[in-house]
Amino acid sequence: MASVPAKPRIFVLETGHTPLDLFVDVPEMDCFRAWPGNFPRGSWGEDISALSRAFRALQPGKFDLAVVDLREFCFLRRHASLADGLFRLLKYSLLSPRELGHLLLFRKILQLGLPIAWINRTDRGGVPDGSAWFFDRCHAAFIRELHPDPRMSVLSLGDTPRFSRRWTGFPQKSDPYFLWNKLYPMSLGLAKPEDFPPFSGHDREWDVLFGYGPDSHDKPLRDRLLAELQACAPRLQLKLRIVDRLPRKDWIEALNHSSLCFSPPGVGWDCWRHYEAMAAGCIPLLTYPTILRHQPPVEGEHVFYFAPEPGGLARGLEQASMARSRWPEMSKACWKWVRTHHDFPGLRSHVVATTLQLATSSKT
């Protein structure tokens, strides 16, 4: 691995689509955030002021690498005409200069020759057209919902018309299909480990915790799995606790008093709940993964998996019940695993070290 500075200086280019939360708590002296995700949509003057401040900060020798956020916005949309692209350019330059500012700042990053990491931490994997230029020029790309065959995450870019690729800055000589080797998985991780108490080996009051969330988007799936869980719990002698949405403090308390936590997928497979459960020493019950993952927990050591089709949860619970004697050991193991591999400092180090290594390799 490339040597990593003790305190790498990072220029973070956020587009406002999703906050790059990995860098929220990094001191300002080590991290400059251009247009952070929580930056409100301001006036034309405020956007110009923020752009000017970012350009002044982006000076030679000041940063060790740049981290670039997902960009979905495209001036020239797929199959759109040049006239449409020029109209959007004029419109957003007048109404929201930051959309153009992202591209101008990225051009400056390229001119300075900084190693570049591109990150997509949304529920949807892949590389949207608006990020084609970013992806093509970055040294490493980190995607939360990365397809098991990473090439599938970039195939759609090959369908972009040659005209559009020329005007969006995506080099025509680049074949996206062969850029997949710069793709790396990225977990959501554990945002605030300080919210969780130190590991406790006390006996857990409940065997399985089920967060229902009756107004959630995946209600039909949860309804079916809840019925399956309630049907098999008496036979397996499992004490079941069902809760609606809880304040974070109460949710952590519920996790801390439960041995297993039902953690289904949301829009994407990865979910904050997976890591929150492990951080409380509560063993997650997960559907089999549909994505390529970063430092995945091991079945039977940190988590239990089950098939999502009807009957799969009952079979998974039977296997978990047979391993009841190992629950205390697994509880400690998953608690340690999430803090070792999935806290934000660890994920930042993964991004920085991988990017610097690949940037160094590309120069040799």
C-alpha positions in Angstrom: 0.0 0.0 0.0 1.1 3.6 -0.6 2.2 5.5 2.4 -0.6 7.4 3.9 0.0 10.8 5.6 -0.8 10.8 9.3 -3.3 13.5 8.6 -4.1 13.6 4.9 -5.3 16.9 3.6 -8.5 16.2 1.7 -10.5 18.4 -0.7 -14.1 17.2 -0.7 -16.2 18.2 -3.7 -19.8 17.6 -2.7 -22.7 18.0 -5.2 -25.5 18.2 -2.6 -27.3 15.1 -3.8 -26.2 13.1 -0.8 -23.9 14.4 2.0 -20.5 12.8 2.1 -21.0 11.9 5.7 -17.7 10.1 6.0 -16.0 13.6 6.1 -18.4 15.5 8.3 -16.4 15.2 11.5 -12.9 15.7 10.0 -11.3 18.9 11.3 -11.4 21.9 8.8 -7.6 22.1 8.9 -7.5 18.6 7.4 -10.5 18.7 5.1 -12.0 21.4 2.9 -15.7 20.7 2.0 -16.9 22.6 -1.1 -20.6 22.9 -1.0 -21.3 20.4 1.8 -24.4 18.3 1.4 -26.3 20.3 4.0 -25.4 23.6 2.3 -28.8 25.2 1.5 -29.7 26.2 -2.0 -28.7 29.8 -1.8 -29.0 32.8 -4.1 -26.8 33.3 -7.2 -24.5 35.5 -5.1 -24.1 32.9 -2.4 -23.3 30.2 -4.9 -20.7 32.4 -6.6 -19.2 33.3 -3.2 -18.9 29.6 -2.3 -17.4 28.8 -5.6 -14.8 31.6 -5.2 -13.9 30.3 -1.7 -13.4 26.8 -3.0 -11.2 28.0 -5.9 -9.0 30.0 -3.4 -8.6 26.9 -1.2 -7.7 24.6 -4.1 -4.1 25.6 -4.5 -1.0 23.6 -5.5 0.6 21.6 -2.7 -2.2 22.2 -0.2 -4.1 18.8 -0.5 -3.0 15.2 -0.7 -6.1 14.0 -2.6 -9.6 14.9 -3.7 -12.8 13.1 -2.8 -15.7 13.7 -5.3 -19.3 13.1 -4.6 -21.9 11.5 -6.9 -23.3 13.9 -9.5 -26.6 13.0 -11.2 -27.2 16.3 -12.9 -26.3 16.5 -16.6 -26.3 19.6 -18.8 -26.5 17.4 -21.9 -28.8 14.5 -21.1 -28.7 11.2 -22.8 -30.1 11.5 -26.4 -30.7 15.3 -25.9 -29.8 17.8 -28.5 -27.0 20.3 -28.3 -29.5 23.2 -28.1 -31.1 21.6 -25.1 -27.8 21.3 -23.4 -26.9 24.9 -24.1 -30.2 26.1 -22.8 -29.8 24.1 -19.5 -26.2 25.5 -19.2 -27.5 29.1 -19.5 -30.5 28.4 -17.2 -28.5 26.9 -14.3 -25.6 29.3 -14.7 -28.2 32.1 -13.9 -30.2 30.2 -11.3 -27.8 27.8 -9.7 -24.1 28.4 -10.6 -23.0 25.5 -8.4 -24.1 23.0 -11.1 -21.5 24.5 -13.4 -19.2 25.1 -10.4 -18.8 21.4 -9.7 -17.4 20.8 -13.2 -15.1 23.9 -13.0 -13.7 22.7 -9.6 -13.2 19.2 -10.9 -11.3 20.6 -13.9 -9.0 22.5 -11.4 -8.5 19.2 -9.5 -7.3 17.5 -12.7 -5.0 20.4 -13.5 -3.4 20.1 -10.0 -2.9 16.3 -10.6 -4.5 15.3 -7.3 -5.3 11.6 -6.7 -9.1 11.4 -7.0 -11.6 9.1 -5.2 -15.2 9.1 -6.5 -17.9 7.9 -4.1 -21.5 6.8 -4.5 -23.1 6.1 -1.1 -26.7 6.2 -2.4 -29.2 3.3 -2.4 -28.7 3.0 -6.1 -25.4 1.5 -7.4 -23.7 2.3 -10.7 -22.4 5.4 -12.4 -25.0 8.0 -13.6 -24.4 10.0 -16.7 -23.7 13.1 -14.6 -20.8 11.4 -13.0 -19.3 9.9 -16.2 -16.4 12.5 -16.3 -15.7 12.1 -12.6 -15.6 8.3 -12.9 -13.5 8.2 -16.0 -10.8 10.4 -14.4 -10.8 9.2 -10.8 -8.2 6.7 -9.6 -10.6 4.7 -7.4 -14.4 4.6 -7.3 -16.3 3.4 -4.2 -19.9 2.3 -4.6 -22.2 1.2 -1.7 -24.6 -0.9 -3.8 -21.9 -2.4 -6.1 -23.1 -5.2 -8.4 -21.5 -8.6 -7.7 -20.0 -8.3 -11.2 -18.6 -4.7 -11.0 -18.7 -4.4 -14.8 -22.5 -4.3 -14.7 -22.2 -1.0 -12.8 -20.7 0.8 -15.7 -22.2 -0.9 -18.7 -24.9 1.9 -19.2 -22.2 4.4 -19.8 -21.3 2.6 -23.0 -24.7 3.4 -24.4 -24.1 7.2 -24.1 -24.1 8.6 -27.7 -20.7 9.7 -29.0 -22.1 13.3 -29.3 -23.1 13.4 -25.7 -19.9 11.9 -24.5 -17.9 14.5 -26.3 -19.8 17.4 -24.8 -19.9 16.0 -21.3 -16.2 15.5 -21.2 -16.2 11.7 -21.2 -13.4 10.7 -23.5 -14.5 8.8 -26.6 -11.4 6.6 -26.5 -12.4 5.2 -23.1 -14.6 2.1 -23.0 -16.5 2.1 -19.7 -16.7 -1.7 -19.7 -12.9 -1.9 -19.1 -12.9 0.7 -16.3 -14.5 -1.6 -13.8 -11.2 -2.6 -12.2 -11.2 0.8 -10.3 -14.5 -0.1 -8.6 -14.5 -0.9 -4.9 -17.4 -1.7 -2.5 -18.2 0.8 0.2 -20.4 0.1 3.3 -22.6 2.6 5.0 -20.8 2.0 8.2 -21.3 3.0 11.8 -21.9 6.8 12.0 -21.8 7.5 15.7 -20.2 4.7 17.8 -20.2 7.0 20.8 -24.0 6.6 20.9 -23.6 3.0 21.8 -22.6 1.7 25.3 -19.5 -0.4 25.9 -20.1 -4.1 25.1 -22.1 -5.8 27.8 -22.2 -9.6 28.3 -25.4 -9.5 30.3 -28.2 -11.9 29.5 -30.4 -10.4 26.8 -34.1 -10.1 27.7 -35.4 -10.7 24.2 -34.4 -13.3 21.6 -35.5 -11.4 18.4 -36.1 -7.7 17.9 -38.3 -6.8 15.0 -38.6 -3.1 14.0 -41.9 -2.9 12.2 -42.2 0.6 10.8 -45.8 0.3 9.5 -45.3 3.4 7.2 -42.1 2.1 5.6 -41.8 1.7 1.9 -41.1 -2.1 2.3 -44.3 -2.7 4.3 -45.5 -5.7 2.2 -42.2 -7.5 2.7 -42.1 -6.8 6.4 -45.8 -7.9 6.8 -45.0 -11.2 5.2 -41.8 -11.8 7.2 -43.5 -10.7 10.4 -46.2 -13.2 9.9 -43.6 -15.9 9.2 -41.7 -14.9 12.3 -44.7 -14.9 14.6 -45.7 -18.4 13.3 -42.4 -20.0 14.0 -41.4 -18.2 17.2 -43.5 -20.3 19.6 -42.2 -23.6 18.0 -38.6 -22.4 18.4 -39.3 -21.0 21.9 -38.1 -17.5 20.8 -39.1 -14.4 22.8 -40.1 -11.9 20.2 -40.2 -8.1 20.6 -42.0 -6.0 18.0 -41.5 -2.2 18.0 -42.6 0.7 15.8 -40.2 3.4 14.8 -38.4 4.5 18.0 -36.2 7.6 18.8 -32.6 6.7 18.3 -31.8 6.4 22.0 -34.7 4.0 22.6 -33.8 2.0 19.5 -30.3 1.5 20.8 -31.6 0.5 24.2 -33.9 -2.1 22.5 -30.9 -3.5 20.5 -28.8 -3.7 23.7 -31.4 -6.0 25.3 -32.0 -8.3 22.3 -29.9 -11.2 21.1 -31.0 -11.1 17.4 -32.2 -8.2 15.3 -34.3 -8.7 12.1 -32.7 -6.4 9.5 -34.3 -6.6 6.0 -33.0 -4.6 3.0 -34.4 -1.2 2.2 -34.2 0.4 -1.2 -30.7 -1.1 -1.4 -29.4 -4.1 0.4 -27.1 -2.2 2.7 -28.7 -0.5 5.7 -27.7 1.5 8.8 -29.6 -1.0 10.9 -27.0 -3.7 10.1 -24.2 -1.8 11.7 -26.3 -0.3 14.5 -27.3 -3.8 15.6 -23.7 -5.1 15.6 -22.5 -2.0 17.5 -25.0 -3.0 20.3 -23.8 -6.6 20.2 -27.1 -7.7 18.7 -26.7 -10.3 16.0 -28.3 -9.2 12.7 -30.7 -11.5 10.8 -30.0 -10.5 7.1 -31.3 -11.6 3.8 -28.5 -13.1 1.6 -26.6 -10.2 0.1 -27.2 -9.0 -3.4 -24.2 -6.7 -3.6 -20.4 -6.9 -3.4 -19.4 -5.8 0.1 -16.5 -4.2 1.9 -15.2 -6.3 4.8 -18.4 -8.4 5.1 -19.4 -10.1 8.3 -19.2 -13.9 8.3 -22.2 -16.1 8.6 -22.2 -18.0 11.8 -19.5 -15.8 13.3 -21.0 -12.3 13.2 -24.5 -12.6 11.6 -27.1 -15.0 10.3 -28.5 -15.0 6.8 -31.8 -16.2 5.4 -33.4 -16.5 2.0 -35.9 -13.8 1.2 -38.5 -16.1 -0.4 -41.5 -17.5 1.7 -40.2 -20.0 4.2 -36.6 -18.6 4.1 -36.9 -16.7 7.4 -38.2 -19.8 9.2 -35.4 -21.9 8.0 -32.9 -19.2 8.9 -34.3 -18.9 12.4 -34.1 -22.7 12.9 -30.4 -22.6 12.1 -29.9 -19.6 14.4 -31.8 -21.4 17.2 -29.6 -24.5 16.8 -26.6 -22.2 17.4 -28.1 -20.5 20.5 -25.2 -21.6 22.7 -22.8 -19.5 20.5 -24.9 -16.3 20.6 -22.8 -14.7 23.4 -19.6 -15.4 21.4 -21.1 -14.1 18.2 -22.4 -11.0 20.0 -18.9 -10.0 21.1 -17.5 -10.9 17.7 -20.0 -8.7 15.7 -19.5 -5.8 18.2 -15.8 -6.0 17.6 -16.1 -6.5 13.8 -18.1 -3.3 13.2 -15.8 -1.2 15.2 -12.7 -2.6 13.5 -13.9 -2.4 9.9 -16.9 -0.2 9.6 -16.6 3.0 11.7 -16.1 6.2 9.8 -12.4 6.6 10.5 -11.7 3.1 9.2 -13.8 3.7 6.0 -12.0 7.0 5.4 -8.6 5.3 5.7 -9.8 2.6 3.3 -10.7 5.4 0.7 -7.5 7.3 1.2 -5.1 4.4 1.2 -6.7 2.7 -1.8 -6.8 5.9 -3.8 -3.2 6.8 -3.1 -2.0 3.3 -3.9 -3.8 3.3 -7.3 -2.6 6.9 -8.1 1.0 5.9 -7.3 0.7 2.7 -9.4 -0.7 4.7 -12.4 2.4 6.8 -12.4 4.9 3.9 -12.5 
